[in-house]
């Protein structure tokens, strides 16, 4: 926290916004918008007090005092940042999982069709298909709940934490299924549909989902 004596020497509003900045975690763009909104509100309040006859320092001090202590204000802002991170994570899951069937068909086409009709391969492929569809639907529900759903469900950090756990579960489940599909692919280690393409088309996107899930838990 910024010491009281330093606050007297500094621009009170900028010191307050800097302290608020340090207290918040979440998507940079959303955080910047919230800080800009807070700064504008404080400046307007200080301008009004200055017009009423207070000197600038006293005007800013009163504006900051009425705005509220940083720990109190940060709680509400952090909830909003958490929801923004939850929406971002769910959208990332949606796009990654929605793109996987197209990418996998492409690799299968490049690798040729021979051997893709084994019972084990077909079973895992069906599981991937059903799990992918269910995950995409869940991601849509999360985006909705963290967006329009806030009007009815309220702004709750629990949803953000659940989204973070959901992201990690997606990483684990589809990593295992991806390895199984790759292992059951004919000449998996040598074909275009083998480990290199699995790493590019599945491993890297899932790593991104994992990072976003971690950010959800941090923002929650």
Buried (B, 14 or more C-beta within 10 A) or exposed (E): EBEEEEBEEBBBBEBBBBBBBEBBBBBEEBBEEBBEEBBEEBBEBBBEBBEEEBEEBBBBBBBBEEBEEBEEBBEEBBBBBBBBBBBBBBBBBBEBBBEBBEBBEBBBEEBEEEBBEEEEBEEBBEBBEEBBEEBBEBBBEBBBBBBEBBEEEEBBBEBBBBBBEBBBEBBEBBBEBBBBBBBBBBEBEEBBBBBEBBEEBBBEBBEBBBBBBBBBBEBB
